[in-house]
Amino acid sequence: MNLFKYTCCFSFALVTSYEATNGPVTAQPLRHASAAANQSLQETWMLFAMAVIKNDVATIKLLSSSKVYCVDCMRNTAKEQAVWEVYENKNPDTWYDKMYGEFAYIDIDKFIKEDLPLVFNQRIKKRLLDKNKLVFTDQVLYGGQQNMGTVLVTIIDPSDKWEGAQAAFGFVKTKNGYRFCNYSTIP
């Protein structure tokens, strides 16, 4: 499992966004969730996973932030890929920053409508509650100002020929508990 790779990429996106409005940030090391944080994250994950399995849009929305950071979602269909390639060609100096910046934040309603069925296909849904396929961790960012939880779901088991793959679901801790805010894959 390459948790460090995921954490760096996800943290980079969060830090870049945070720094744009709040100034420079010093990186905080990854730490494993405390028992209480881990329990809270696991409880939220169970509710979220069950809502996804049942296609309970109201609960998914309730357990999500208003925007989901998802670089993969910008080009996960042939049509989106074609549009993105045109954009890259027309904006060779800025496309990368836009892709990992403002364009990666997708309104939750759009995410639910367009990306949820692609992110949570039937194969992945079967693994959402399999304790042998889940890893829970948290990270404190911005000098302790922001707590993030991550649920890693093994979506392709490793073999002697390939390292496998994981889906990483990020959750931000709010006063109302953890809220889904990020989706990415490893590798």
Salt bridges, closest charged atoms under 4 A:
GLU88 OE2 - ARG75 NH1 2.83
GLU102 OE2 - LYS98 NZ 2.74
ASP109 OD1 - LYS61 NZ 2.67
ASP138 OD2 - ARG31 NH1 3.54
ASP157 OD1 - ARG127 NH1 3.14
ASP157 OD1 - LYS133 NZ 2.72
